[in-house]
Every structure is written in structure tokens, then in C-alpha cells.
Amino acid sequence: MSKADIAPPTLSDRMKTVKAAWDKAPSGPKKDIAHKHYVAAGKAMGEKKDQDVIRELDAAVKALG
């Protein structure tokens, strides 16, 4: 199987990955900020605003980092 045969992760996959990282993170202000971005990403996903989902998920990952 070549790289061309592998589909890029969907937004749903990215949501799951960020949620897993958030679940493993220690409590504190970074986790709280990441949660706000994760919730905003979920809302944007429901509104089918893909660019907003990506932006919020990236912000959540950055907050956890």
C-alpha cells in the first residue's frame, strides 16, 4: 500500500485524537484552555465550519503543549 492509498485523517479523527490527549493531560490551566478550544471545535463541527474546527483543534493542541 502506498501513501496515496492512505486517506488523511478526518476532522472526526482529529477530534478523537485531541480528546485523547486532553484526557491524559494533568489538571490545570493548560487543560482548561484546551477544553474551551475543544468545545468550540465541537460546536464548529456541528455547524459544518471546517476551518474553524481545524483552528480550534490546533489551538487546543498548542494549549496542551
Phi and psi in degrees as a GROMACS rama.xvg file:
@    title "Ramachandran Plot"
@    xaxis  label "Phi"
@    yaxis  label "Psi"
@TYPE xy
-93.0598  169.206  SER-2
-60.7614  -29.7434  LYS-3
-66.2172  -23.3742  ALA-4
-82.816  -11.8095  ASP-5
-96.1372  121.561  ILE-6
-75.2146  143.889  ALA-7
-67.1027  156.628  PRO-8
-62.4681  142.182  PRO-9
-79.9842  168.609  THR-10
-62.0229  -35.1651  LEU-11
-63.0246  -41.3072  SER-12
-62.5462  -42.3808  ASP-13
-64.4836  -38.7673  ARG-14
-59.7528  -45.1963  MET-15
-63.2409  -40.7324  LYS-16
-64.9433  -44.926  THR-17
-66.2885  -39.3431  VAL-18
-61.5059  -41.8159  LYS-19
-63.5682  -41.7171  ALA-20
-65.2362  -40.5653  ALA-21
-63.8759  -42.8349  TRP-22
-59.3804  -35.7981  ASP-23
-82.7709  -16.5982  LYS-24
-71.2213  146.006  ALA-25
-70.2067  152.896  PRO-26
-61.7952  149.734  SER-27
149.757  -177.305  GLY-28
-62.4213  -35.1119  PRO-29
-63.8748  -41.6567  LYS-30
-66.9628  -38.748  LYS-31
-62.684  -43.789  ASP-32
-65.0286  -43.4359  ILE-33
-60.8705  -38.3444  ALA-34
-63.8369  -40.9186  HIS-35
-59.8643  -42.2528  LYS-36
-68.786  -37.883  HIS-37
-63.7838  -43.9762  TYR-38
-62.6807  -42.7796  VAL-39
-62.9088  -36.9037  ALA-40
-64.8737  -40.5919  ALA-41
-63.1792  -40.5845  GLY-42
-64.9499  -44.7432  LYS-43
-63.4413  -35.397  ALA-44
-64.605  -41.5241  MET-45
-63.7383  -28.8409  GLY-46
-91.2121  3.22476  GLU-47
58.4416  40.0156  LYS-48
-104.994  79.7098  LYS-49
-56.4594  -42.7157  ASP-50
-64.294  -35.6081  GLN-51
-68.1504  -38.3932  ASP-52
-60.1656  -49.5181  VAL-53
-60.1558  -45.9143  ILE-54
-60.5962  -45.3269  ARG-55
-68.5478  -38.8282  GLU-56
-65.9989  -40.8991  LEU-57
-61.2487  -40.4275  ASP-58
-66.2435  -37.4357  ALA-59
-64.3199  -44.2532  ALA-60
-63.041  -43.1185  VAL-61
-61.7384  -40.8753  LYS-62
-63.5388  -35.4945  ALA-63
-76.9451  -22.6102  LEU-64
